[in-house]
Amino acid sequence: MIEILNETNEILLSGIVGDGWDENPITAKEVGKALKAFGSNAVTVRINSPGGAADEGIAIYNLLKNHGGEVTTVNDSLAASAASVIFLGGSNRLMGDGSRLMIHRAMGLAFGNQDEIRKTLQALESYDRSLVDIYSQFMGSDAKQIETLMANETWFEVEAAIESGLATARYDSGKKKKKMAAQFDQAKANLLRSKMAQFSSRLDNRK
């Protein structure tokens, strides 16, 4: 599902990546429309997806990379498989508390004789090379290391995702900062009232 929040310049992506998986899939066509609506303004893309079609994920990744304004991606809970590629489309890539990333080899089904099976295998190997090429732009690892991580279906929690280079920071909603600022302002106001009361008291004593 794709939801657009105009008041906050946000695009919410939830569910399966790619048409034909469910009734409200995440597709490059719809993401492209959403981005176009924001023109060249900065946009935040929030993700909660188990993944889906690699082609669709790569297409959305490139749409985000080519957007005229700054793109921030936020992993609200899960960015797995093709969704992990979408997540990489942001120049700022933020992990929400408790969120996870997952990378793995491309998957597919095959039916037929050995020639048909071999074609499917070759296609999957090609997908893996494309995914390694994208991941290697963010991770401080060589292609072999990344391929091993994919083969092992590697899960990254918040700090591991940041350390790997897949994410840039932990998401901060600003609520804690706002609360601290409010408490600080209240403390200043209380101190000012106290000082004013002391000053008034001294004036009364002089009369």
N, C-alpha and C positions, 0 to 999 in steps of 0.2 A: 504494500500500500504506500502511496505517496501523498503526503499532506503538505500544503503550503501555508506558512504563517507569515502573512505580509507585514504584520505589525512588528515582528522581530527579525525579519529577513531570514527565516529558517525554512528548510525543507526537511521533512521527516520521512525517513525511509524505513519501513518495517515489513517483514515477511520475506518471501522468496524472490530471488533475483532471476528475471527472465520470464518471458511470456509462455503461457501454456502450463504453468505449474499450479497456479491457483486463480481465484477470481480477481484478485487485486494485486498483480505482481509488480515488482520494481523493474521498470524498463528504461532503456536509454532514451526512447522517444519521449516519455513523460518527464524524465529528469531534464531533458533538453528544453522542453516547454517551460518547466518551472524556472530554470536558470535564465531563460530569455525574458521572463516576466520581471526579473530583477535587474535587467540591463547590465551595466558594468559596476553595479554596487556590490559591496562585500556581502557574502552569504555564508550562513552556517548550515551544514548538512548533518543531521543527527541520524545515527544508524543503529538499528537493532535487527540483525538478519543472520540466519544460518547459512546464507549463500545461495547458490543456484548455478546458473549457466555462466561459464567462464567468459564466453564472448560478450555477453551482456555486461558483466562486471568490468571487463577491460574497456568497453565502449563508454561506460559511465565514468570510469577513471579518467579517460582522456577528455571527456566533456568538462569535468571539474578542473583538470589541469589547464584547459584552454579558456576557462571563464575569464571575462574581462576584469572582474574584481577579485579581491582576496577571498579565498575559500578556506573555511575552517571546518574540519570534520570532527564530529564527536561520537565516540563509541559509547552509547548509553547502556549497553548490556553485552551484546554479542556482535562481533564482526568476523564471521568465519567464512572460509573458502572464498567464493567470488566477492563476498562483502568485504573481506580484508583488502582486496584490491581497490574497491571503491573508497575505502577508508584512506588509502594512500593518496587519493586525489587532492587532499587538502594540504596547503602549505603549513597550516597549523593542524596537528593531529592529536586530539585530546582523548584521554581514557577516563571514563566515568568510574566512580568508586565501584569496585567489584566486577568491572567489565573484563572481557576476554577477547583475544584475537586467536584465530586458528588458521594455519596454512597447511596445505596437503597437496599431493599429486592430483592431477586431473583424473576424473572418474567417468566411466561410460559403460554402456551395455553393447554387446556384440552378438550377432546371430548369423550363422552361415558357415561356409567352408573355410579352409585355412587361409585362403586368399582374402576373404572378407575380414576374418579375425586379424590378419596381419595389417590390413588397412586401418582398422580401428586402433591397433597398437601404435602404429606410426602416427596417427592423428593425436593420440594421447601424449606421445613423446614430444610432439610439436607444441601442444598446449603447455606441457611442463617447461619447455625451453622459454616460451613466452612469459610464463609466470616468474621463472627464475630471473629473466631479464628485468622485470619490473621490481621484484623484491630486492635485487642487487643494487638498485639505485638508492636504497634507503638503509640497507643493512651493511655493517662493516664485515661482511663475510664473502668468500669467493663462491663461485657458482656451485662447486661440489658440496660445500658446506650447506648452502641453501637447499640444494637438492636433497641432501640427507635429512634436513629438518622437515622438508615436505614429505619425504618418504615415511618419516616417523609420525606424521600427522601431529605437528607440534602446536601446543597451546601456550599462549603468552598471557600471563596476568599483567596487571597494570605496570608494575615496576620493570618486569622483564620486557614488556613491549617498548617501554621508553629506552631501556638500556640497549635493546637490539637496534634502535633507530626507526622502527616501524611507527612508533608514536613519538611526539615531541614533548608532551607534558601530561600531567594529570589535570582533568577538568575541574575548574573551580567556578561554581555558580555565582560567587561573589556574596552569597548570603552571610557567610562567616565574617567577611570583611565589613559588610554593612552593619552587622550586629556589633562588632567591635567598635566601629566608628560611632555608632549610636551610643554605646556605653561610654566611650571617651567623651563625646559631646555632653552627655548627661553629667559625667563627673566634673567637667569644666563648669557647667551651669551651676552645679551644687556648690563648687568651690567659690564661684563668683558671688552667689547668694550669701554664703557664709562670710566672705570678706566684707560685703556690703552691710551685713547685719552688724559685724564688729565695728565698722566705721560709723554706722548710725549710733551705736551704743556709746562710742567715745564722744560723739557730738552732743548726745543727751547729757552725758556726765559733765561736760564743760559748761552747760547752761546753768 
